[in-house]
Amino acid sequence: MSDNRNSEGEPDAPSGLRIDREETESKGRYDATLDGSGGEMTYSRAGEKTIIIDHTRVDEALRGRGVGQALVRRGVEDARAEGRSIIPLCPYAKAQIERHEAWRDVLKK
């Protein structure tokens, strides 16, 4: 297990982590895979400019390795790039966004 830490003392996403995104007209998901294990973050679209993150899950084998955080980070980055706001109903996603001041700009006001 990697013990690389970022400038905030949190685990960096492990090398080789792959995150794919699928989106339909009304919902979407991010799928993370690494070494045969995975995780996911799902969301619903609430209009053109808002997404609601409703679920984040990471396999036990990947917990504590920065995978969940990488999923939320990717959602934040995509929302920012697409001019969308986020409503984080998932407790994990909400905690991560609140924890990272640089991510808060995408929160729905």
C-alpha positions as CSV (number, residue, x, y, z in Angstrom):
1,M,0.0,0.0,0.0
2,S,1.3,3.5,-0.9
3,D,1.9,5.9,1.9
4,N,2.4,9.0,-0.4
5,R,0.7,12.0,1.1
6,N,-0.2,15.3,-0.5
7,S,0.5,18.8,0.9
8,E,-2.6,18.5,3.2
9,G,-1.3,15.2,4.7
10,E,-3.9,13.1,3.0
11,P,-3.2,10.0,0.9
12,D,-2.6,10.7,-2.8
13,A,-4.7,8.6,-5.2
14,P,-2.6,5.5,-5.9
15,S,-0.7,5.2,-9.1
16,G,-2.6,3.3,-11.8
17,L,-6.0,4.4,-10.5
18,R,-8.5,4.7,-13.4
19,I,-11.6,6.8,-13.1
20,D,-14.2,6.6,-15.9
21,R,-17.4,8.6,-16.2
22,E,-20.8,7.7,-17.7
23,E,-23.6,10.2,-18.0
24,T,-27.2,10.0,-19.3
25,E,-29.7,12.8,-19.6
26,S,-30.8,12.5,-15.9
27,K,-27.9,10.8,-14.0
28,G,-24.3,9.8,-14.0
29,R,-21.6,7.8,-12.3
30,Y,-17.8,7.7,-11.9
31,D,-16.2,4.3,-11.7
32,A,-12.8,3.8,-10.1
33,T,-10.7,0.7,-10.7
34,L,-7.3,-0.4,-9.4
35,D,-5.8,-3.9,-9.0
36,G,-9.1,-5.6,-9.5
37,S,-11.0,-3.6,-6.9
38,G,-13.1,-0.5,-7.4
39,G,-15.3,2.2,-6.2
40,E,-18.1,4.4,-7.5
41,M,-19.7,7.8,-7.0
42,T,-23.2,8.4,-8.4
43,Y,-25.1,11.5,-9.1
44,S,-28.4,12.9,-10.5
45,R,-28.8,15.9,-12.7
46,A,-31.0,18.6,-11.3
47,G,-31.4,20.8,-14.4
48,E,-28.6,21.9,-16.7
49,K,-26.3,23.4,-14.2
50,T,-26.6,21.3,-11.0
51,I,-25.7,17.8,-10.0
52,I,-26.7,16.0,-6.8
53,I,-24.0,13.5,-5.5
54,D,-26.0,10.8,-3.8
55,H,-23.6,7.9,-3.2
56,T,-19.9,7.1,-2.9
57,R,-18.6,3.6,-2.3
58,V,-15.1,2.1,-2.3
59,D,-14.2,-1.6,-2.0
60,E,-12.6,-2.6,1.4
61,A,-9.3,-3.4,-0.3
62,L,-9.0,0.3,-1.5
63,R,-10.1,2.1,1.6
64,G,-7.7,4.5,3.1
65,R,-5.8,4.9,-0.1
66,G,-7.4,8.1,-1.4
67,V,-9.7,6.5,-3.9
68,G,-12.9,8.0,-2.5
69,Q,-11.3,11.4,-2.3
70,A,-10.1,11.0,-5.9
71,L,-13.7,10.3,-7.0
72,V,-15.0,13.4,-5.3
73,R,-12.1,15.5,-6.7
74,R,-12.9,14.3,-10.2
75,G,-16.6,15.2,-9.7
76,V,-15.6,18.7,-8.5
77,E,-13.1,19.2,-11.3
78,D,-15.7,18.2,-13.9
79,A,-18.4,20.3,-12.4
80,R,-16.1,23.3,-12.3
81,A,-15.0,22.8,-16.0
82,E,-18.7,22.4,-17.1
83,G,-20.0,25.4,-15.1
84,R,-22.1,23.2,-12.8
85,S,-22.9,23.4,-9.1
86,I,-23.0,20.4,-6.7
87,I,-25.4,19.5,-4.0
88,P,-23.6,16.8,-2.0
89,L,-26.3,14.6,-0.3
90,C,-23.8,11.8,0.2
91,P,-22.2,12.3,3.6
92,Y,-18.8,11.3,2.4
93,A,-18.8,13.7,-0.6
94,K,-20.2,16.5,1.6
95,A,-17.5,16.0,4.2
96,Q,-14.7,16.0,1.5
97,I,-16.0,19.1,-0.2
98,E,-16.3,20.9,3.2
99,R,-12.9,19.8,4.2
100,H,-11.2,21.1,1.0
101,E,-11.6,24.9,0.8
102,A,-10.5,24.9,-2.8
103,W,-13.4,22.7,-3.8
104,R,-16.2,24.8,-2.1
105,D,-16.7,27.1,-5.1
106,V,-18.8,24.4,-6.8
107,L,-21.3,24.0,-3.9
108,K,-24.8,25.1,-4.8
109,K,-25.6,28.3,-3.1
